[in-house]
């Protein structure tokens, strides 16, 4: 290992020009890779689309739900002749637009019931509408002042084509003459996802810029005892560039979680850069620059690498997460910390060699000395009272672990996005009137789902659900249209049923039927909490057993409703498992690297910090969501870094003295301010997440800066206690061993 770092140092010292050219080539390739980056939103960020659940959801979405744009038409009378004629006028041109699959509105139901025309008076329109089943009517005309037009897009459209389709629809609407007193806005899943991607792009730039600015401020104030104090910021920016390039070249997409990872990477990367820069400054004061560079790389390089690897090991636990975006966060975070470490390890010495780096010429500032002395005094005080301190630490952690089970899980995508996003504002408007716009689809499949027995069963099951579940506001299926086009009477024979099916317009039939092998029952509800959604899902599944479909017919819950209710349970089940796996991986890593009883010392503050997080989340009323669910494993990675740095310095000082208290004092005194500066830089780097317009990222940011603060506290205040306690135990064991060896117990004769 030492030879590797020694070779790197020799190459930088002897061939700086060559190394510079290689670095520039890598940066150019990374810039090219950045042009290949793309955003990821939608179902694929929440669920593995290759799993049985994902395959079923994808099939259902492509067949029945499709990507849709909803036009909200508002007026004082949403079914007046003027409004309906306007909708009729725009429907056919909309249907002919590129990438549009179908257009559906109340007009499509009224015209077949009125000899293919729209009634000329409101009274006649009202009479026709009264013939339409209530649940169908409510879906198309949710209130007296609002009617909806659904524009379904072709399945499988790329992001660019979806954008084109949405722009085409908006341009066409703008070109029409909207009647006086009528307003029209656009929402729906397609508009929601596209606007979400646009906001993600804006948010990413804001977060990265804010993180860099905050770190510049921190280094300007606290890192003044080194020359070129802002060099670490430049290094983490280069590290981020390399991360972007790698992502683009390997096809990793940017999701909400990945965007949240970037300030995290900057915060961790600045720590690596500060540690290496500080050591270079220290060595350059007493030695020639080439020697200072070699000492920095061979001594600090491995120590920082171990801290970086411990962080990466903690992030590895995210791979078992049920949510792809969390897995993506972990993967990008690991790539990012490696890139930032390599950039600092090579970049800072390389820049120093190229500019012939000169140290400041004096030691640490008075403020740094005051910080070091203050921290060392507190460390000594703590080290002399380890049991009392650790008891308090443990009690708070245990309380946090108990409170953690009471923190709810939120998977409502609508609550994750900016509250002023136009598509969300419009969607909320519909939700207030109609209830949840996300239905509960039951996918019915079999050899003939349009058999009379199956249609009668759908009607029977729907009626039972409406009678027994108060939270259900409506149920629609092909059975409703069969009744509508047969004067409210269920056909008595298969032949009669087939004749009625021929009367139903294709654009209405396609919403519910796919050939003869699949149909769908759509269950509408009010706006439900996550717990209520889980309850109603269980009730429907139980009712399907109670009122079973005919032989050969299978029914599966699917859609985004089923996906998000599944995620709630999955997150609850795996968030603790991720944390436990993170602990296990860190323990294995520490034992493998250090092979010393002191190697386990970081585990105590890490466990405590995870418990403290539970207290903070509970008191601040922060829910678990697909991002904060990984907080435990992420905290383990962050806390491991600081605690390992303290442990490493303690072990170094312990070799110089037999007094553990003195070793603790010296270790904290020598690296206290460095850890505090890097910790504060990390803290403010993470704080950039608070500037996010996405609530899910903002809450994650608040959670992570709390975790960083706790990690610093654990390293500076808990590590002295556990190191002191371990030393007391080891000395006690040695005393007993010596007592047994020198004064063996001789049994009486």
Buried (B, 14 or more C-beta within 10 A) or exposed (E): EEEEBBEBBBBBBEEBEEBBEEBEEBBEBBEEBBEEBBBBBBBBBBBBBEEEBBEBBBBBBBBBBBBBBBBBBBBEBBBBBBBBEBBBEBBEEBBEBEBBBBBBBBBBBBBBBBEEEBBEEBEBBEEBBEBBBEBBBBBBBBEEEBBBBBBBBBEEBEBEBBBBBBEBBEEBBEEEEBBEEBEBBBBBBBBBBBBBBEBBBEBBEBBBEBBBEBBBEBBEEBBBBBBBBEBBBBBBBBBBBBBBBBBBBEEBBBBBBBBBBBBBBBBBBBBBBBBBBBBBBBBBBEEEBBBBBBBBBBBBBBBBBBBBBBBBBBBBBBBBBBBBBBBBBBBBBBBBBBBBBBBBBBBBBBBBBEEEBEBBEEEBBEEBBEBBBBBBEBBBEBBBEBEEBBEEBBEBBEBBBEBBEEBBBBBBBBBBBBEEBBBBEBBBBBBEBBBBBBBBBBBBBBEBBBBBBBBBBBBEBBEBBBEEBEBBBBBBBBBBBBBBBBEEEBBEEBEBBEEBBEEBBEBBBBBBBBEEEBBBBBBBBEBBEBEEBBBBBEBBEEBBEEEEBBEEBEBBBBBBBBBBBBBBBBBBEBBBBBBEBBBEBBBEBBEEBBEEEBBBBBBBBBBBBBBBBBBBBBEEEBBBBBBBBBBBBBBBBBBBBBBBBBBBBBBBBBEEEEEBBBBBBBBBBBBBBBBBBBBBBBBBBBBBBBBBBBBBBBBBBBBBBBBBBBBBBBBBBBBBBBBBBBBBEEEEEEEEEEEEEEEEEEEEE
